[in-house]
Amino acid sequence: MVFEITSPNFLDPKGQVLIVGGGIVGSSVAAILSGSSKYGSIILLDRGISSRTPLGSSGLAPGFVGQLNELPVLTELAKRSVKHYLAIPNKSAFQQLGGLEIASTLSGYAILEGRLRLARNAGLKARIIENTEEIVKLAPHLINVEGDQTGRLKGLYFEEDGKADPVVITHFEQEIASQSGAYLMDGDVEGIERLEEGHYIASLRSGGEKTQIHAEKVVICTGIWARQLAPKELWPIVPVKHPYSYSVIRPPKSPSPFIRWPEVHVYARDHGDRDGVGSYRHIPIPVLNDDELRGADSALDKWPAKFDKVLEDARTVLTSEARSTFRGLVDLQERDSDSSSAYKFNGLFAVTPDGLPLLGTLENGVLCAVGIWVTHAHASAKLIADVVLGEKKAEDEWIFEQLDPHRFGEKTEQLIRKAVGTYNNIYNRKQ
């Protein structure tokens, strides 16, 4: 249920927690907090809370959930999140169909061997596949071996990885929050002001009208829009542009793992009735001017013409049959919602100088959980909820230290460039 902001209770901060951002992270925070009796009102606010699809990155994310990351803290967050996703009753929320990484060169093999060692050290189930035929069997309609008689492919298979549906998870968390008494509201926050100790006020527009909500605690979960609410503290969040594409609608195939080709920075998956392909193999395109985001209705951005060649190159890893299903790509912003045609989009997501989220306390009473992938969403939400409730665990202190939103200090151009540079190494692989 979506509430209108009419109750006078929302002008009294006592016992109120305001969560700004209704994507997978903010919705998960609301679900966790609403199950506690510590605060009287949990308010989840988003400009598109009543939308069928979240307007931020959660509504666009392709849902690849690979638990191994070269940064151990992200591996830990992924393992915790997957445990939760597996417990969601709707089995389309997370399908544990595995993840496959493919290499065809000596340097690529070395990458896979190194990641296998990391996986075993992290307690993840993984194995090297050296038989090309066995690799292809995992996703025969996608993996291209046409004309290759050398049998050079090697694969690294993670059997406990899988594919998530961020929209299903987000709606599940919102339903839990609503059933537990949380208020879900449409509104666009324009600013947060501290009036006194234990009293914050959020100015927003809702239904075309300006209004206010008062709260004891404010949790910022707005992803690419985070800088607009706390520009001095959240400056390290840099939105970047990223191309992804969906094939035409086709008959369902046998379930398959998601696939990555680390040597060429390409990834693909079966979405059920379509296939999807994306690529990081291009010069990063950051959005450094906040004015470009301020009026944006969603995390969709204008399609850059240079992305056409990026996706064309990416599709060479696919079979000719699969490549043919991506012909005539239409920009998502221009297609009919019920169209069966292939489509592409430029989605924005956030990067930071060290590839890690910003999670923790900005100042007494204001917290943030931003720059977070679906892979790490629930565990991150649980950590920030523990802080709000005063239940932070000693064994999690190392995580908070690494994700501390103040860890970068003063803003410098060098750090901004470093953040943009993490785009081409999104899985934080050691160079």
C-alpha positions as CSV (number, residue, x, y, z in Angstrom):
1,M,0.0,0.0,0.0
2,V,1.3,3.5,-0.9
3,F,0.3,6.2,1.6
4,E,-0.1,9.9,0.9
5,I,1.8,12.3,3.1
6,T,-1.1,13.8,5.0
7,S,-0.7,12.6,8.5
8,P,0.4,15.2,11.1
9,N,2.5,12.4,12.7
10,F,5.0,12.9,10.0
11,L,5.8,16.4,11.4
12,D,6.9,14.9,14.7
13,P,10.4,13.4,14.5
14,K,10.1,11.3,17.7
15,G,10.3,7.6,16.8
16,Q,10.5,8.1,13.1
17,V,13.1,6.8,10.6
18,L,13.0,8.1,7.1
19,I,14.6,5.9,4.3
20,V,15.2,7.9,1.1
21,G,15.3,5.6,-1.9
22,G,13.0,2.7,-2.6
23,G,15.3,0.4,-4.6
24,I,16.5,-3.0,-3.5
25,V,18.7,-1.5,-0.7
26,G,16.3,1.0,0.7
27,S,13.4,-1.4,0.5
28,S,15.4,-4.1,2.3
29,V,16.3,-1.6,5.1
30,A,12.6,-0.8,5.5
31,A,11.7,-4.4,5.7
32,I,14.3,-5.1,8.4
33,L,13.6,-2.0,10.5
34,S,9.8,-2.4,10.3
35,G,10.2,-5.7,12.1
36,S,11.6,-4.0,15.1
37,S,9.6,-2.2,17.8
38,K,12.4,0.4,18.5
39,Y,10.9,3.0,16.3
40,G,7.3,4.0,15.9
41,S,7.3,4.9,12.2
42,I,9.4,3.6,9.4
43,I,8.9,5.7,6.2
44,L,10.2,4.5,2.8
45,L,10.2,7.4,0.4
46,D,10.9,7.3,-3.3
47,R,9.9,9.3,-6.4
48,G,8.6,6.1,-7.9
49,I,7.6,3.9,-5.0
50,S,4.3,3.1,-6.7
51,S,5.9,2.2,-10.1
52,R,5.7,-1.3,-11.4
53,T,9.5,-1.1,-12.0
54,P,11.8,0.8,-9.7
55,L,13.1,4.0,-11.4
56,G,16.7,3.7,-10.2
57,S,19.4,1.1,-10.9
58,S,17.4,-1.7,-9.3
59,G,14.9,-1.5,-12.2
60,L,17.6,-1.9,-14.8
61,A,20.2,-4.2,-13.2
62,P,20.6,-7.5,-15.2
63,G,20.8,-9.5,-12.0
64,F,24.2,-11.3,-12.3
65,V,25.1,-12.6,-8.8
66,G,28.7,-13.7,-8.7
67,Q,29.8,-14.1,-5.1
68,L,33.6,-14.1,-5.6
69,N,35.2,-10.7,-5.6
70,E,38.9,-9.9,-5.3
71,L,38.0,-7.6,-2.4
72,P,37.1,-10.0,0.4
73,V,34.6,-7.7,2.0
74,L,32.4,-7.8,-1.1
75,T,32.6,-11.6,-1.2
76,E,31.4,-11.7,2.4
77,L,28.5,-9.3,1.6
78,A,27.6,-11.5,-1.4
79,K,27.6,-14.7,0.6
80,R,25.3,-13.2,3.2
81,S,22.9,-11.7,0.5
82,V,22.6,-15.0,-1.4
83,K,21.7,-16.8,1.8
84,H,18.8,-14.3,2.1
85,Y,17.7,-14.4,-1.5
86,L,17.5,-18.2,-1.4
87,A,15.0,-17.9,1.4
88,I,12.6,-15.7,-0.5
89,P,9.4,-17.8,-1.3
90,N,9.1,-16.5,-4.9
91,K,11.8,-18.6,-6.6
92,S,12.1,-16.2,-9.5
93,A,13.8,-13.8,-7.0
94,F,17.0,-15.8,-7.2
95,Q,17.8,-18.8,-9.3
96,Q,21.0,-20.6,-8.2
97,L,21.9,-21.8,-11.7
98,G,25.6,-21.1,-11.4
99,G,28.1,-18.7,-13.0
100,L,30.6,-19.4,-15.7
101,E,33.8,-17.5,-16.6
102,I,35.4,-18.4,-20.0
103,A,38.9,-17.8,-21.2
104,S,40.8,-18.8,-24.4
105,T,44.3,-17.5,-23.9
106,L,47.2,-18.3,-21.6
107,S,46.7,-15.0,-19.7
108,G,43.0,-15.8,-19.4
109,Y,43.7,-19.2,-18.0
110,A,45.9,-17.6,-15.4
111,I,43.1,-15.3,-14.4
112,L,40.8,-18.3,-13.9
113,E,43.4,-20.3,-11.9
114,G,43.9,-17.3,-9.6
115,R,40.2,-16.9,-9.1
116,L,39.8,-20.6,-8.3
117,R,42.3,-20.2,-5.5
118,L,40.5,-17.2,-4.2
119,A,37.2,-19.1,-4.3
120,R,38.5,-22.0,-2.4
121,N,40.0,-19.7,0.3
122,A,36.6,-18.0,0.6
123,G,34.7,-21.3,1.0
124,L,33.0,-21.1,-2.4
125,K,32.4,-24.1,-4.6
126,A,34.2,-23.7,-7.9
127,R,36.0,-25.8,-10.4
128,I,37.9,-25.5,-13.6
129,I,36.4,-27.1,-16.8
130,E,39.0,-27.9,-19.4
131,N,36.8,-29.6,-21.9
132,T,35.2,-27.2,-24.5
133,E,32.3,-29.5,-25.1
134,E,31.4,-29.6,-21.4
135,I,31.6,-25.8,-21.3
136,V,29.3,-25.4,-24.2
137,K,26.8,-27.8,-22.7
138,L,26.2,-25.3,-19.9
139,A,24.8,-22.7,-22.3
140,P,24.8,-24.1,-25.9
141,H,22.7,-21.4,-27.4
142,L,25.1,-18.6,-26.3
143,I,28.7,-19.8,-26.3
144,N,30.4,-19.3,-29.6
145,V,32.9,-22.0,-30.8
146,E,32.0,-21.8,-34.5
147,G,35.0,-22.3,-36.6
148,D,37.2,-23.1,-33.6
149,Q,38.8,-26.5,-34.0
150,T,41.5,-26.0,-31.3
151,G,39.5,-26.7,-28.2
152,R,41.2,-23.8,-26.4
153,L,38.4,-22.8,-24.1
154,K,38.7,-23.2,-20.4
155,G,35.9,-22.4,-17.9
156,L,35.6,-21.6,-14.2
157,Y,32.3,-22.7,-12.9
158,F,30.7,-21.4,-9.7
159,E,27.8,-23.7,-8.9
160,E,26.4,-21.5,-6.0
161,D,26.2,-18.3,-8.0
162,G,23.0,-17.4,-9.9
163,K,20.7,-14.9,-11.5
164,A,18.5,-12.5,-9.4
165,D,15.4,-10.5,-10.4
166,P,16.0,-7.2,-8.6
167,V,12.5,-6.0,-9.2
168,V,10.9,-9.1,-7.7
169,I,13.2,-8.8,-4.6
170,T,12.5,-5.1,-4.2
171,H,8.7,-5.7,-4.3
172,F,9.1,-8.6,-1.9
173,E,10.9,-6.4,0.6
174,Q,8.4,-3.6,0.2
175,E,5.6,-6.0,0.9
176,I,7.3,-7.2,4.1
177,A,7.8,-3.6,5.2
178,S,4.2,-2.6,4.4
179,Q,2.8,-5.7,6.2
180,S,4.9,-4.8,9.2
181,G,3.6,-1.3,9.4
182,A,6.0,0.8,7.4
183,Y,4.7,3.7,5.3
184,L,5.6,3.5,1.6
185,M,5.3,6.9,-0.1
186,D,5.9,8.7,-3.4
187,G,7.9,11.8,-3.1
188,D,11.0,13.5,-4.4
189,V,13.4,14.7,-1.6
190,E,15.0,18.0,-2.4
191,G,17.1,18.4,0.7
192,I,17.7,17.3,4.3
193,E,18.3,19.8,7.1
194,R,19.4,19.2,10.7
195,L,17.3,21.4,13.0
196,E,18.7,20.2,16.3
197,E,20.1,17.1,17.9
198,G,17.8,14.2,17.1
199,H,15.7,16.2,14.7
200,Y,16.0,16.2,10.9
201,I,13.6,17.6,8.3
202,A,13.3,16.4,4.7
203,S,11.9,18.9,2.2
204,L,10.2,17.2,-0.7
205,R,7.6,17.3,-3.5
206,S,4.7,14.9,-3.4
207,G,1.9,15.0,-5.9
208,G,3.1,18.3,-7.1
209,E,3.0,19.9,-3.6
210,K,5.8,20.8,-1.4
211,T,5.8,19.2,2.0
212,Q,8.0,18.1,4.8
213,I,8.8,15.0,6.9
214,H,10.6,15.1,10.2
215,A,12.6,12.2,11.6
216,E,15.1,11.1,14.2
217,K,17.1,9.1,11.7
218,V,17.5,9.5,8.0
219,V,19.0,6.7,5.8
220,I,20.1,7.7,2.3
221,C,19.8,4.8,-0.2
222,T,19.5,6.9,-3.4
223,G,22.3,5.3,-5.5
224,I,23.4,7.6,-8.3
225,W,21.4,10.5,-6.8
226,A,23.2,10.3,-3.4
227,R,25.4,13.4,-4.0
228,Q,22.3,15.6,-4.3
229,L,21.4,15.0,-0.6
230,A,24.8,15.1,1.0
231,P,27.3,16.6,-1.6
232,K,30.1,17.2,0.9
233,E,30.1,13.7,2.4
234,L,29.0,11.6,-0.7
235,W,31.2,13.3,-3.3
236,P,33.0,9.9,-4.1
237,I,29.9,8.5,-5.7
238,V,30.3,9.0,-9.5
239,P,27.6,7.8,-11.9
240,V,28.8,6.2,-15.1
241,K,27.1,5.2,-18.3
242,H,26.8,1.5,-19.3
243,P,25.4,-0.3,-22.3
244,Y,23.2,-3.4,-22.0
245,S,20.9,-5.1,-24.5
246,Y,18.1,-7.6,-24.7
247,S,17.3,-9.9,-27.7
248,V,14.0,-10.3,-29.3
249,I,11.5,-12.5,-27.4
250,R,12.2,-16.2,-28.1
251,P,11.0,-19.6,-26.9
252,P,12.4,-20.5,-23.4
253,K,15.7,-22.5,-23.4
254,S,17.0,-25.0,-20.8
255,P,18.1,-23.1,-17.7
256,S,21.7,-22.0,-17.8
257,P,24.3,-20.1,-15.7
258,F,25.2,-16.5,-16.4
259,I,28.5,-16.2,-18.4
260,R,31.4,-13.8,-18.3
261,W,34.3,-13.5,-20.7
262,P,36.9,-11.6,-18.5
263,E,39.4,-11.2,-21.3
264,V,37.1,-9.0,-23.3
265,H,35.0,-7.6,-20.4
266,V,31.7,-9.0,-21.8
267,Y,28.9,-10.8,-20.0
268,A,25.7,-12.5,-21.0
269,R,22.7,-14.4,-19.6
270,D,19.4,-16.0,-20.4
271,H,16.5,-13.9,-19.1
272,G,13.9,-16.5,-19.7
273,D,12.3,-15.4,-22.9
274,R,15.2,-13.2,-24.0
275,D,19.0,-13.1,-23.8
276,G,21.0,-10.2,-22.5
277,V,24.5,-8.9,-23.3
278,G,26.6,-6.1,-21.8
279,S,30.1,-4.8,-22.0
280,Y,32.6,-2.8,-20.0
281,R,35.1,-2.7,-22.9
282,H,35.0,1.0,-23.6
283,I,36.3,4.3,-22.3
284,P,34.3,5.2,-19.1
285,I,31.7,7.9,-19.6
286,P,31.1,9.5,-16.2
287,V,28.3,12.0,-15.3
288,L,30.2,14.6,-13.2
289,N,27.6,17.4,-13.4
290,D,24.8,16.9,-10.8
291,D,22.5,19.1,-12.9
292,E,22.4,16.3,-15.5
293,L,20.9,14.0,-12.8
294,R,18.7,16.4,-10.9
295,G,15.9,16.3,-13.4
296,A,16.3,12.7,-14.4
297,D,13.1,10.6,-14.0
298,S,15.1,7.3,-13.9
299,A,18.6,5.8,-14.1
300,L,18.1,5.6,-17.9
301,D,20.3,8.0,-19.9
302,K,20.5,9.1,-23.5
303,W,22.1,6.4,-25.7
304,P,25.6,7.4,-26.9
305,A,26.1,6.4,-30.6
306,K,29.6,5.0,-29.7
307,F,27.9,2.3,-27.6
308,D,26.5,0.6,-30.8
309,K,30.1,-0.5,-31.7
310,V,30.7,-1.6,-28.1
311,L,27.7,-4.0,-28.2
312,E,28.5,-5.1,-31.8
313,D,32.0,-6.2,-30.6
314,A,30.5,-7.8,-27.5
315,R,28.2,-10.1,-29.5
316,T,31.1,-11.8,-31.2
317,V,31.4,-14.1,-28.2
318,L,27.9,-15.4,-29.0
319,T,26.7,-18.0,-31.4
320,S,25.6,-16.8,-34.8
321,E,22.0,-17.8,-33.9
322,A,22.2,-15.7,-30.7
323,R,23.8,-12.8,-32.5
324,S,20.9,-12.7,-35.0
325,T,18.3,-12.2,-32.2
326,F,19.9,-8.8,-31.4
327,R,19.4,-7.3,-34.8
328,G,17.5,-4.0,-35.1
329,L,18.1,-2.9,-31.5
330,V,15.7,-0.2,-30.4
331,D,16.5,2.3,-27.7
332,L,14.5,1.3,-24.6
333,Q,13.4,5.0,-24.1
334,E,11.8,4.9,-27.6
335,R,10.3,1.4,-27.8
336,D,6.7,0.4,-27.1
337,S,6.4,-1.2,-23.6
338,D,4.8,-4.3,-25.1
339,S,7.2,-4.7,-28.0
340,S,8.8,-8.0,-28.7
341,S,11.7,-6.3,-30.5
342,A,15.3,-6.4,-29.4
343,Y,16.3,-3.3,-27.4
344,K,19.3,-1.6,-25.8
345,F,19.7,1.0,-23.0
346,N,22.2,3.2,-21.4
347,G,21.9,2.6,-17.6
348,L,23.6,4.7,-15.0
349,F,25.2,3.1,-11.9
350,A,27.6,4.4,-9.3
351,V,31.4,3.8,-8.9
352,T,33.8,4.8,-6.1
353,P,37.6,5.3,-6.0
354,D,38.2,1.8,-4.4
355,G,35.3,-0.2,-5.9
356,L,33.5,-0.4,-2.5
357,P,30.2,1.0,-1.4
358,L,29.7,3.9,1.0
359,L,28.0,2.5,4.1
360,G,27.8,3.9,7.6
361,T,27.1,7.1,9.5
362,L,27.5,10.5,7.8
363,E,26.7,12.4,11.0
364,N,24.8,11.6,14.1
365,G,21.3,10.7,12.8
366,V,22.1,10.6,9.1
367,L,23.4,7.3,7.5
368,C,24.0,6.1,4.0
369,A,24.1,2.8,2.0
370,V,25.0,3.8,-1.6
371,G,27.0,2.4,-4.5
372,I,25.7,-1.1,-3.8
373,W,25.1,-3.9,-6.3
374,V,22.2,-6.4,-6.2
375,T,24.8,-9.0,-5.3
376,H,25.6,-7.2,-2.0
377,A,22.3,-5.5,-1.3
378,H,20.6,-7.4,1.5
379,A,23.8,-7.8,3.6
380,S,24.5,-4.1,3.2
381,A,20.9,-3.3,4.2
382,K,21.2,-5.5,7.3
383,L,24.4,-3.8,8.4
384,I,23.0,-0.3,8.1
385,A,19.8,-1.4,9.9
386,D,21.9,-2.7,12.7
387,V,23.5,0.8,13.1
388,V,20.0,2.4,13.1
389,L,18.9,0.0,15.8
390,G,22.0,0.3,17.9
391,E,22.8,-3.4,17.3
392,K,26.0,-3.2,15.4
393,K,28.0,-6.4,15.9
394,A,31.6,-6.5,16.9
395,E,32.4,-9.2,14.3
396,D,31.2,-6.7,11.6
397,E,33.5,-3.9,12.6
398,W,36.1,-4.7,9.9
399,I,33.3,-4.4,7.3
400,F,32.3,-0.9,8.5
401,E,35.9,0.2,8.6
402,Q,36.4,-0.7,4.9
403,L,33.0,0.8,3.8
404,D,33.3,4.0,6.0
405,P,31.8,6.8,3.9
406,H,34.4,9.2,5.2
407,R,37.4,7.0,4.3
408,F,38.6,9.2,1.3
409,G,38.9,12.5,3.1
410,E,38.9,15.6,1.0
411,K,37.7,15.6,-2.6
412,T,40.5,15.7,-5.2
413,E,40.5,15.3,-9.0
414,Q,42.8,12.4,-8.7
415,L,40.3,10.5,-6.6
416,I,37.5,11.3,-9.0
417,R,39.6,10.0,-11.9
418,K,40.4,6.9,-9.8
419,A,36.7,6.3,-9.3
420,V,35.9,6.5,-13.0
421,G,38.8,4.1,-13.6
422,T,37.2,1.4,-11.5
423,Y,34.6,1.0,-14.3
424,N,36.9,-1.0,-16.5
425,N,37.8,-3.3,-13.6
426,I,34.3,-3.6,-12.1
427,Y,35.1,-7.0,-10.6
428,N,38.1,-5.5,-8.8
429,R,40.5,-8.0,-10.4
430,K,44.2,-7.4,-9.5
431,Q,46.0,-6.0,-12.5
